[in-house]
């Protein structure tokens, strides 16, 4: 079995800043947060001048973004189209660190942060036509402009949620092996692990049956199809990984079995369902031909962003 452990990433957060006479120092134990667990850290505040506040609050905030195409018609009947980007604050999860009070000039306060991460996320997702971002903010609630510090965090898509069926995936996305057929070619495509994990190694085996044909190459691609699920919503298809198992020449004629392996790198693009967007992944075996349409043998797959849960 392939090692699905994601490659090491920076574990924590340390940011500083000054805002409206308050100096902030924010430290988080990890940037990548696990659903259903606590996001933990500390925040230190130093007050340059006396200040009264209604409260000191830490919040985790999820914002969804999606794109759609709008058609406008002017008085002459001419039409133009434009891409509209909409944003909506999906969740705000505040935790009160200190109630109403005041602090004098030169005082310092330090708080332990323990913020619950929603058990179902949603996970961080970073495409163009659909996006879900999380931010951590610590602020003082005062009359007028609130002094604050904020930083991006990542909420992970657990392998367990996909395997438990909490998120619907393609019919055979979680099968270790699935069949595909097109243009007289047939293949069995095995993957290990399932689901695949962002930042993790994967392996597999391609067993293909086809008549003898001339190809430019036999290419493998892992793709994510992303769409904004609104009226006139935009779509995009992203290639997350590509490999090659055969070069130019004659291919097929007998049962052909060949292994492959790769590393799933890139951005945060797990299989996801959002109020206004979704992403599904597929694995393509492409028989590239010079003077004919390429043959695509395709199976569903699923992508998580952590194997910790």
N, C-alpha and C positions, 0 to 999 in steps of 0.2 A: 504494500500500500504506500502511495506517495505521502510525503510529509506535507500536510496542508497548513502548517503553522505559518502565519504571515511573517514576512521579513521584518526585522526590528524597525520601529519608528520612534521618534522622540516621545518620551513617555509623559512628560509633565509640561506645565505652563508656568512661566514667571514673567510678569509684565508690571511695569511701573508707569505712573502718569500723574499729572497735576491738573486739577480742574477747579476753578472758582475758589482758590484758597485752600484746597484740600489735596494733600499728597497721598496717592494710593500705591500700595504694593500688593499685588495679587499673585498667589501661588496656588496651582492646582496639582494634585497628585498625578493626574493623567488627563491628557487632552481628549483621548478617545474613550467615550463613556459607554457603559454597558446598560441596556434597558433593564428596568426593574431593580437597579442598584443605586447606591448613593454616589454622587459626584462630590468629592471631598477636597478640601484645601484650606487655606487661610487668607485673610485679607487684613492688611495693616493700614490704618488711616492716621495721618498727622495733620492737625489743624493749625494753619498759619494764623488764623484770627478766630475770635469767638464766633460761634455759629449756633443757631437754634434750628431744630429739625422736627418733622413729624414722625420720622422713622428712618432707619437704615435698612435697606432691603437688597437682597441678592435674588436674581431671577435667571431661570433658563427660559429662553424664548425661541420658538420655532417659527420660521417665516417661509411660506410657500410662494414660489414664483412660477408663472407659466406664460406662454406666448400664443397669440392667435392673430389671424389675418383679418383686417377690417377693410371693407370696400366703401369708398365715399363717392358720391355722385354730385357734381356741381350743377349750377343753374343751366349750363349748356348741355347737360346730359353726359358729360365726359366723366369717366370713372377712374379712380386711382385706388391703389391698395397700399396699406401700410401695416407693419408689424407692431402689434400692441403687446407690451409687457405688463402684466398685472402682478401685484404682490398682496399677500394677505397674511397677517399675523395669525398663525394657526393655533399656537399655544403660548401661554405665559404662565410660568410656574414660580411664584414669588415665595421667598422665605424671609420672615422678619428677623433681622439680626439684633436690632435694638429699637425700643419704642420711643415715643416722643421725649425729647430732652434737649440738652445743650452741652457744648464742650468749649472750653476756653482756649485762647491762643497758646500754642506750644504743646497742647495735650496730644497724646497718642492713644489709640484704641486698636486692639487686635481681636479678630473674631475667627472662630473655627467655622468653616463652611461645610454643610452637609445638605446637599440638594437632591431630592429624589428624581431619578430619571424615569419617565413613563415606561411601563413594561412593554408597550407596543410601539414605542418610538413616536412618530415615524423616524426612520433612519435618515442620516445625512445623504443627500443625493445631489450630484453636481453636473448636470447636463445644461444645455442652453435653453431648449424649449420647455423644460420642466426642471425645477430645482427646489431643494428643501435645505435650508441652512439653520444652524443652531448657534446662539450666542449666549454667553454668560455675562451678566451685568451686575455690578454693585453700585448702588446710588444712594444719596441722601435726599429724602423727600423734603424740600424746603419751598417757601414761597418764591415763585420765579423759576430761574434756571437751576436744575438739579445737578450738583456735582456728581460725576460718575466715572467709572472705568468699565470697559467691556473688552471681550476677546472672543474669537471664534472657537467653538468646540465641535467635536464630531460625535454624533450618536450612531452606534454601530448597528448593523442588521445581523442579528444572531442566526447561526446555522439552525438552531433549534426551532425558531419561528417558522422557517421554511419547511423543515421536516414535519412539523406538527400540523401543517396545513392552515396556519393562521393567515398566510398570504397565498392566494391561488396562483399556481404556476402552470406551465405547459403540461400536457397530459403525461409525457414521459420524461419530464425535466429532472426528476429525482431517481430515475432508473439508472443503475450502473451501466447498462448497455441498451441501446435503442436502434431500431432499424430505420433505414431511409431508402427511398427509391425515386429515380427520375431518369427519363430519356433512355430507358433500357438498362440502366446501371442500378445495382443494389449494393447496399453497404450496411454493416453493423458497426456502430460507433460506440466504443466503450470508453468511459471516463473514470478517473479516480483522483481525488474524492468527488462525491456528489453531496451537496452542491459544491461548486468551485468557490474559492475564497479569494477576495481581493488581497494582493500581496503574497499569495501562496503559490507554491509549485503544484503542478498537476501533471498527470500522465494519462496515457490511454492507448488503445489499439484500434486500428482501422482494418476491418476485414471487408474487402470489396470484390464484387463480381461484375465484370463488364466484358463485352466483346473487345477484340483488339482494336484500338483506336489511336490515332496520333494526337499527342497532347503537347502543349507548350510547357506545361507543368501541372502537377497535382498539388494544390494549395489548401491549407487548412486556415480557417478564420473563425474567431470567436467574436460575435457581434451583439450589440445591444440596440434594440429598437425602442426609442423613447418617443412618447407622444403626449401632447396636452389634450386631455379628454374633455374638451369643451367644443362648442360649435365653432367651426373654422379654426380649430386648434392646429398648431404646427407639429410636424414630426421630424425626427432625425434618426439616422442609423450610424452607430459608431463602431469602428473596428477596435476591439480591446486587445487582440492578440492575433498574430499571423505566423504561420510556419509552412514548410514545404516538405513533402515526403517523396516527390519524384520530379525529375527534370524533363527536358524536351526529349521526345522519342515515342516509340510505341509503348502502349500501356494496356494491360488487361489480357483477356483471353483465358485466364485461369483464375482460380481463387487466389487473391493476393492479400496477405496479412502483414501489417507493418506497425511497429510501435511509434509513439511520438510523445514528446513532453514539452512543457513550457512553464512560464512564470507569468501569472496574471498581475500585471502592474497597471499604472495609470491612476485615474481619479476615483472618487467615490461614486460608483455606478452599480449598486446592488439591485437585484430584483426587488421591485417596490410597487406599492399602490398608494397613491395620494388622492386627496379630494379632487384635484384637477389635473392629475397626470399619472403616468404609469411607465414602467420599463420591463421588458421581457428580453431574454437572451437566447441566442441560438448558436449552434456549432455547425459550420459549413465545411463540407469537403467539395472543393471546386476542381473539376476537370477542365482546365483552361485550353481552349482550342483556337487555332489561328483564323479559320475562315468559317466558323460556325458559333452559335451561341454556346457559352460555357454551360456545363452540366453542374447543377448544385444539388448535393445530397445533404439534407438538413435535418438536424434533431434539436429538440428543445433542451435547454439547460437552465439552471438556476444559479444565482450568484449571491453569496453572503459576504459580509465584511468582517466577521469574526467567527472563530470556532470555539470561543471561550464559553458560550452558552448554547 
